[in-house]
Amino acid sequence: MAATGVFTKFSAFNRKDTIYTSNDLSIGVSVFVPKGAQKEETLPVLVRWHGGALINGGRAYEPWFPKWIVDLAALHSAIIVSADYRLLPESSGLDILADLQHFYAWLHEHLASFVASSFSQQNPTPDLSNILITGESAGGYMAVQSVLLGETKGVKAVIAHYPMIDLKDAWYSKPGRKVIWGQPPPTYPDGWLDEQLAAARSAKPVTERIPKEGEPDLFVASLLEGRYTDILGNDSRLFPLENLRSSMERGISLPPIWMFHGQGDTLIPVDGTLKFVREARGGVKETIVPGAEHGFDDDSITLDTDWVLEGRRWLKIHWP
């Protein structure tokens, strides 16, 4: 399936779309190959997971796709692979983890042949021994969960942007008046969240959802009522901190991970990142940006921004 439309952030890339299959459901994948790649060149791979609280977002939704990550891939002539996955609340947290597993199976079994057939004029070879995984917010959760749950084949490094980590924290699991984006909490009609969750139980799976401005936000509603953790599920595999503890108890070493977070994040608390870094006992590079809000690595951030430069010096040791 050929993509249509103009993608300004991806002007240095050719894009083709395909699918992977998870539990008999076809889910979209976008593959971006650098236009400047030489014929039959072997290229590193950048896997990117989109954010949106596991409720919203889409694999190639430009407003939420960090430009500096696209520029990083272009700098290193890397193939970008960005996948959708089933979203809450129509699907469960375990459904999402199943999608994650099936995506990596597709990546290793089918990416090379898809690239060869879909980008035949360039015919590049993806180097699946040279993978960087990135993701923002819920995508940071997906990126970290990837390696915690054993998807480490060929992975040289992980970048988690302001990730959702401590999902058992009271922020997600206890009701209360919470100030988000520096604004008083919005009001919802009585029973609105219950109605949404009841409708979701009989709805088809959703793999892309772009929120419209002014519409009620289900994630914010779940935070205010302290029900996000319940919506996600209670299986221990859903919680990065529990997976980290299990890995460390079993002596399993993780690929190099860089976590960065805004100190002033009012949507996804920085405390989860700090707790993960602390419990990883030196195994994670940490960058805390003073005063920065959620999603602060917007299009004003470049490869030469000071904290990005610092991260790139670390990344150069590991990838590509």
C-alpha positions as CSV (number, residue, x, y, z in Angstrom):
1,M,0.0,0.0,0.0
2,A,1.6,3.3,-1.1
3,A,1.2,6.2,1.2
4,T,-0.4,9.4,0.0
5,G,0.0,13.0,1.1
6,V,2.9,15.4,1.8
7,F,5.0,14.6,4.9
8,T,7.2,17.6,5.6
9,K,9.2,16.0,8.4
10,F,10.0,13.0,6.2
11,S,11.0,14.9,3.1
12,A,14.4,13.1,3.2
13,F,12.7,9.7,3.1
14,N,10.6,7.5,0.8
15,R,7.7,5.9,2.6
16,K,5.8,2.7,2.1
17,D,3.1,1.2,4.3
18,T,2.4,-2.5,5.1
19,I,0.9,-4.6,7.9
20,Y,1.9,-7.1,10.5
21,T,-0.6,-9.5,12.0
22,S,-1.4,-10.0,15.6
23,N,-4.1,-12.3,16.8
24,D,-5.6,-12.4,13.3
25,L,-5.8,-8.6,13.2
26,S,-3.9,-6.6,10.5
27,I,-2.1,-3.6,12.0
28,G,-0.3,-0.9,10.1
29,V,3.4,-0.3,9.8
30,S,5.1,2.6,8.0
31,V,8.7,2.1,6.7
32,F,10.8,5.1,5.7
33,V,14.0,4.6,3.7
34,P,16.4,7.5,3.2
35,K,16.2,8.9,-0.3
36,G,20.0,9.3,-0.3
37,A,20.7,5.7,0.4
38,Q,23.1,4.1,-2.1
39,K,21.9,1.1,-4.1
40,E,22.1,-2.1,-2.2
41,E,23.5,-0.3,0.9
42,T,23.2,-1.9,4.3
43,L,21.4,0.5,6.6
44,P,20.8,0.6,10.4
45,V,17.2,0.5,11.7
46,L,15.3,2.9,14.0
47,V,12.1,1.4,15.5
48,R,9.8,4.1,16.8
49,W,6.7,3.7,19.0
50,H,4.1,6.4,19.1
51,G,2.7,8.0,22.3
52,G,-0.8,8.8,23.4
53,A,-1.2,7.1,26.7
54,L,-1.9,3.8,24.9
55,I,-5.3,5.4,24.1
56,N,-4.5,7.9,21.3
57,G,-2.0,8.4,18.5
58,G,-0.9,6.9,15.3
59,R,2.3,5.6,13.8
60,A,2.9,8.5,11.4
61,Y,0.9,11.3,13.0
62,E,3.4,14.1,12.3
63,P,2.5,16.5,15.2
64,W,3.6,13.8,17.7
65,F,6.6,12.5,15.7
66,P,9.7,14.2,17.1
67,K,11.5,16.0,14.2
68,W,14.9,15.5,15.8
69,I,14.4,11.7,15.8
70,V,13.6,11.9,12.0
71,D,16.7,14.0,11.6
72,L,18.8,11.6,13.7
73,A,17.7,8.8,11.3
74,A,18.6,10.9,8.3
75,L,22.0,11.7,9.7
76,H,22.8,8.0,10.0
77,S,21.0,6.9,6.9
78,A,18.7,4.7,9.0
79,I,15.5,3.0,8.0
80,I,12.7,4.2,10.3
81,V,10.0,1.6,11.1
82,S,7.0,2.9,13.0
83,A,4.1,0.6,13.9
84,D,0.6,1.0,15.2
85,Y,-0.8,-1.2,18.0
86,R,-4.2,-1.9,19.6
87,L,-5.3,0.9,21.9
88,L,-7.1,1.1,25.2
89,P,-9.9,0.8,26.1
90,E,-11.3,-1.3,23.2
91,S,-8.4,-3.7,23.8
92,S,-6.5,-4.7,26.9
93,G,-3.0,-4.0,28.1
94,L,-2.1,-7.6,27.3
95,D,-3.4,-7.2,23.8
96,I,-0.9,-4.4,23.4
97,L,1.9,-6.5,24.6
98,A,0.9,-9.3,22.2
99,D,1.1,-6.7,19.4
100,L,4.5,-5.7,20.5
101,Q,5.7,-9.3,20.4
102,H,4.1,-10.0,17.0
103,F,5.6,-6.7,15.5
104,Y,9.2,-7.8,16.4
105,A,8.5,-11.2,14.9
106,W,7.5,-9.4,11.7
107,L,10.5,-7.1,11.8
108,H,13.0,-9.9,11.9
109,E,11.1,-12.2,9.5
110,H,9.7,-9.8,6.9
111,L,11.2,-6.3,7.0
112,A,14.1,-7.2,4.7
113,S,11.9,-8.8,2.0
114,F,9.4,-5.9,2.3
115,V,12.1,-3.3,1.8
116,A,13.6,-5.3,-1.1
117,S,10.3,-5.4,-2.9
118,S,8.9,-2.0,-2.0
119,F,12.1,0.0,-2.5
120,S,13.4,-2.0,-5.4
121,Q,15.2,1.0,-7.1
122,Q,17.4,1.4,-4.0
123,N,17.2,-2.2,-2.8
124,P,18.8,-1.4,0.6
125,T,19.4,-4.1,3.2
126,P,18.1,-3.3,6.8
127,D,20.8,-4.2,9.3
128,L,18.7,-6.1,11.9
129,S,21.8,-6.5,14.1
130,N,21.9,-2.7,14.5
131,I,18.6,-1.5,15.9
132,L,17.8,1.6,17.9
133,I,14.3,1.7,19.6
134,T,12.7,5.0,20.5
135,G,9.3,6.1,21.8
136,E,7.6,9.1,23.4
137,S,5.4,8.9,26.5
138,A,3.3,5.7,26.0
139,G,5.8,5.0,23.2
140,G,8.5,5.3,25.8
141,Y,6.6,2.6,27.7
142,M,6.5,0.5,24.6
143,A,10.2,1.0,23.9
144,V,11.3,0.1,27.4
145,Q,8.8,-2.8,27.6
146,S,10.3,-4.2,24.4
147,V,13.6,-4.9,26.0
148,L,12.3,-5.8,29.4
149,L,10.1,-8.5,27.8
150,G,13.0,-10.0,25.9
151,E,12.8,-8.3,22.5
152,T,16.5,-7.5,22.5
153,K,17.7,-9.3,19.3
154,G,19.9,-6.8,17.4
155,V,19.0,-3.9,19.8
156,K,22.0,-1.7,20.4
157,A,20.2,1.1,22.4
158,V,16.8,2.4,23.6
159,I,15.7,6.1,23.9
160,A,12.7,6.6,26.1
161,H,11.2,10.1,25.9
162,Y,9.3,11.1,29.1
163,P,8.0,7.5,29.4
164,M,5.1,6.1,31.3
165,I,6.8,3.9,33.9
166,D,5.3,3.7,37.4
167,L,1.7,2.8,36.4
168,K,0.7,1.7,39.9
169,D,1.5,5.1,41.2
170,A,-1.4,7.0,42.9
171,W,-1.3,9.4,39.9
172,Y,-2.8,6.7,37.8
173,S,-4.7,4.7,40.3
174,K,-6.2,7.1,42.9
175,P,-8.9,9.7,42.2
176,G,-8.1,13.4,43.0
177,R,-7.9,16.9,41.7
178,K,-4.9,16.9,39.4
179,V,-3.5,19.9,37.6
180,I,-2.5,18.9,34.0
181,W,-0.9,21.2,31.5
182,G,-1.0,23.8,34.2
183,Q,-4.7,24.1,33.9
184,P,-7.5,23.3,36.4
185,P,-8.9,19.8,35.8
186,P,-11.7,19.7,33.2
187,T,-15.2,18.6,34.2
188,Y,-16.9,15.7,32.6
189,P,-20.6,14.8,32.7
190,D,-21.6,12.3,35.5
191,G,-21.0,8.8,34.3
192,W,-19.1,9.9,31.1
193,L,-16.1,7.6,31.7
194,D,-18.3,4.6,32.6
195,E,-20.3,5.1,29.3
196,Q,-17.1,5.2,27.3
197,L,-15.7,2.1,28.9
198,A,-19.0,0.2,28.5
199,A,-19.2,1.1,24.8
200,A,-15.6,0.0,24.4
201,R,-16.3,-3.5,25.7
202,S,-18.4,-4.3,22.6
203,A,-16.4,-2.2,20.1
204,K,-13.9,-3.5,17.5
205,P,-10.2,-3.0,18.2
206,V,-8.9,0.5,17.4
207,T,-5.2,0.8,16.2
208,E,-5.2,4.6,15.5
209,R,-7.0,7.4,17.2
210,I,-6.1,11.0,16.6
211,P,-7.8,13.2,19.2
212,K,-9.8,16.2,18.0
213,E,-9.3,19.6,19.7
214,G,-12.0,20.3,22.3
215,E,-13.2,16.7,22.6
216,P,-13.2,15.1,26.1
217,D,-10.0,13.2,26.7
218,L,-10.4,9.7,28.1
219,F,-6.9,9.5,29.5
220,V,-7.4,12.7,31.5
221,A,-10.8,11.4,32.7
222,S,-9.2,8.2,33.8
223,L,-6.5,10.1,35.7
224,L,-9.0,12.3,37.5
225,E,-11.0,9.2,38.6
226,G,-7.9,7.2,39.4
227,R,-8.9,4.4,37.0
228,Y,-6.1,4.2,34.4
229,T,-4.4,1.3,36.1
230,D,-7.7,-0.6,36.1
231,I,-8.2,0.0,32.4
232,L,-4.7,-1.2,31.6
233,G,-5.0,-4.4,33.6
234,N,-3.3,-6.0,36.5
235,D,-1.0,-8.6,35.0
236,S,2.6,-8.1,36.3
237,R,4.0,-8.0,32.8
238,L,2.2,-4.7,32.2
239,F,4.3,-2.8,34.7
240,P,7.9,-1.8,33.7
241,L,9.2,-1.6,37.3
242,E,8.1,-5.1,38.0
243,N,9.7,-6.3,34.8
244,L,12.9,-4.5,35.7
245,R,13.0,-6.1,39.1
246,S,12.4,-9.5,37.7
247,S,15.2,-9.0,35.1
248,M,17.6,-7.9,37.7
249,E,16.8,-10.7,40.1
250,R,17.5,-13.2,37.2
251,G,20.7,-11.4,36.3
252,I,19.5,-10.4,32.9
253,S,21.4,-7.4,31.4
254,L,19.5,-4.9,29.3
255,P,20.7,-3.0,26.3
256,P,21.9,0.6,26.9
257,I,18.9,2.8,27.8
258,W,18.6,6.6,27.7
259,M,15.6,8.1,29.5
260,F,14.9,11.8,29.4
261,H,12.1,13.7,31.1
262,G,10.9,17.2,31.8
263,Q,11.2,18.1,35.5
264,G,7.9,20.1,35.1
265,D,5.9,17.3,33.4
266,T,2.3,17.6,34.6
267,L,0.9,14.7,32.5
268,I,3.4,11.8,33.1
269,P,5.2,12.3,36.5
270,V,9.0,12.4,36.3
271,D,9.1,10.3,39.5
272,G,8.5,7.1,37.5
273,T,11.6,7.8,35.4
274,L,13.7,8.6,38.5
275,K,12.5,5.5,40.2
276,F,13.4,3.3,37.2
277,V,16.9,4.9,36.9
278,R,17.5,4.4,40.6
279,E,16.4,0.7,40.5
280,A,18.5,0.0,37.4
281,R,21.6,0.8,39.5
282,G,23.6,2.7,36.9
283,G,22.3,0.8,33.9
284,V,20.3,3.8,32.5
285,K,21.5,7.2,31.3
286,E,19.2,9.9,32.7
287,T,18.5,13.4,31.5
288,I,16.2,15.6,33.5
289,V,15.4,18.9,31.8
290,P,14.6,21.7,34.3
291,G,11.1,23.1,34.1
292,A,10.2,21.2,30.9
293,E,6.6,20.1,30.4
294,H,5.4,16.9,28.8
295,G,6.3,16.5,25.1
296,F,8.9,19.3,25.3
297,D,11.0,17.9,22.4
298,D,8.8,19.6,19.9
299,D,9.9,20.9,16.5
300,S,12.0,23.6,18.1
301,I,14.4,20.9,19.3
302,T,17.3,20.1,16.9
303,L,20.2,17.7,16.8
304,D,22.3,20.6,18.2
305,T,20.1,21.3,21.3
306,D,22.4,21.0,24.3
307,W,20.7,18.0,25.9
308,V,20.3,16.2,22.6
309,L,24.0,16.7,21.8
310,E,24.8,15.1,25.2
311,G,22.6,12.2,24.4
312,R,24.1,11.8,20.9
313,R,27.6,11.5,22.5
314,W,26.3,8.7,24.6
315,L,24.4,7.1,21.6
316,K,27.5,7.2,19.4
317,I,29.1,4.6,21.7
318,H,26.2,2.2,21.0
319,W,24.5,2.9,17.7
320,P,24.8,2.8,14.8
